[in-house]
Amino acid sequence: MVKTYNQGSNPNMRRPVVKEEIVTLMREQQAQNKGHLKVLETFAKEHNIPIIPHETAVYFRWLLESIQPKKILEIGTAIGFSALLMADSAKASQITTIERNPEMIALAKENFAQYDERGQITLVEGDAVDLLTRLDETYDLVFMDSAKSKYIVFLPEVLKHLSLGGLVVIDDVFQGGDVALPLEEIKRGQRAIYRGLHRLFDATLDNPGLTASLLPLGDGLLLLRKTADEVVLPD
Ligand SMILES: C[S@@+](CC[C@H](N)C(=O)[O-])C[C@H]1O[C@@H](n2cnc3c(N)ncnc32)[C@H](O)[C@@H]1O
């Protein structure tokens, strides 16, 4: 029997925010993952573990090959798929990735031991809420792929640890399209996420210290570039 992990569902698999046939085209016609990335993608699918969808993975490869960041921080490792993809796309980068779920930590450790050929990845175990304040490095790229309601909570620390001109990529910001609806139409159990995402948009999309762009890949990416030493966020 194939083990499934209690990682929640992956909304972008069920509720694409662009036309279904375009999602299919992006997933089927763009170059497929190869080698260990293919192995991990298949494992994640079989075990119901959410990882970045193919169109996002293709974009990441393009972005990281282009900008070659030296220091990367990831929040939300899962089995290590996106960390290994980034390591492969920016071979001189050092990647710190944070994960709190013991089952995911065990799987990520195995995968990094087997596939992190150049020793680029450091797995930090624990909750990003506690760990972010303890970081003493500066990163060129931060990938946030954890609980959606927490992005706005993590953002001040993330920006403190981001170099001037550095990038933040935040995954799953469209809530399967719900984020565009009025609050009254959102199920009560989803409202904390909805509110967190709207606070994130309010803080970033028109902030003079940031250049921001929303991209409808997967369940939506928010891209930020830090353009001022001090980025002022609303309380
Ligand atoms: C969508 S998965 C990450 C997928 C991975 N980035 C990939 O694409 O291969 C989200 C992960 O974030 C972890 N996570 C959620 N909130 C966290 C937190 N506050 N601190 C650390 N990890 C967290 C979850 O346990 C889960 O494994």
The ligand as an SDF file (V2000), in Angstrom:
LIG
                    3D

 27 29  0  0  0  0  0  0  0  0999 V2000
    4.0340   22.7450   -0.0170 C   0  0  0  0  0  0  0  0  0  0  0  0
    5.1340   21.9280    1.0540 S   0  0  0  0  0  0  0  0  0  0  0  0
    6.7190   22.4020    0.4550 C   0  0  0  0  0  0  0  0  0  0  0  0
    7.0280   21.8290   -0.8970 C   0  0  0  0  0  0  0  0  0  0  0  0
    8.4310   22.0690   -1.3590 C   0  0  0  0  0  0  0  0  0  0  0  0
    8.8020   23.4720   -1.2690 N   0  0  0  0  0  0  0  0  0  0  0  0
    8.5780   21.6110   -2.7950 C   0  0  0  0  0  0  0  0  0  0  0  0
    8.0170   22.2570   -3.6960 O   0  0  0  0  0  0  0  0  0  0  0  0
    9.2510   20.5870   -3.0190 O   0  0  0  0  0  0  0  0  0  0  0  0
    5.0130   22.8960    2.5070 C   0  0  0  0  0  0  0  0  0  0  0  0
    5.8920   22.4020    3.6510 C   0  0  0  0  0  0  0  0  0  0  0  0
    6.0220   23.4850    4.5790 O   0  0  0  0  0  0  0  0  0  0  0  0
    6.1090   22.9320    5.8720 C   0  0  0  0  0  0  0  0  0  0  0  0
    5.7660   24.0180    6.8010 N   0  0  0  0  0  0  0  0  0  0  0  0
    4.5640   24.6350    6.9280 C   0  0  0  0  0  0  0  0  0  0  0  0
    4.6400   25.6020    7.8570 N   0  0  0  0  0  0  0  0  0  0  0  0
    5.9170   25.5910    8.3410 C   0  0  0  0  0  0  0  0  0  0  0  0
    6.6100   26.3520    9.3240 C   0  0  0  0  0  0  0  0  0  0  0  0
    5.9900   27.3120   10.0160 N   0  0  0  0  0  0  0  0  0  0  0  0
    7.9130   26.0840    9.5510 N   0  0  0  0  0  0  0  0  0  0  0  0
    8.5460   25.0960    8.8630 C   0  0  0  0  0  0  0  0  0  0  0  0
    7.9390   24.3420    7.9190 N   0  0  0  0  0  0  0  0  0  0  0  0
    6.6450   24.5840    7.6520 C   0  0  0  0  0  0  0  0  0  0  0  0
    5.1210   21.7840    5.8450 C   0  0  0  0  0  0  0  0  0  0  0  0
    5.4040   20.8390    6.8630 O   0  0  0  0  0  0  0  0  0  0  0  0
    5.2970   21.2360    4.4360 C   0  0  0  0  0  0  0  0  0  0  0  0
    6.1720   20.1470    4.4100 O   0  0  0  0  0  0  0  0  0  0  0  0
  1  2  1  0
  2  3  1  0
  2 10  1  0
  3  4  1  0
  4  5  1  0
  5  6  1  0
  5  7  1  0
  7  8  2  0
  7  9  1  0
 10 11  1  0
 11 12  1  0
 11 26  1  0
 12 13  1  0
 13 14  1  0
 13 24  1  0
 14 15  1  0
 14 23  1  0
 15 16  2  0
 16 17  1  0
 17 18  1  0
 17 23  2  0
 18 19  1  0
 18 20  2  0
 20 21  1  0
 21 22  2  0
 22 23  1  0
 24 25  1  0
 24 26  1  0
 26 27  1  0
M  CHG  2   2   1   9  -1
M  END
$$$$
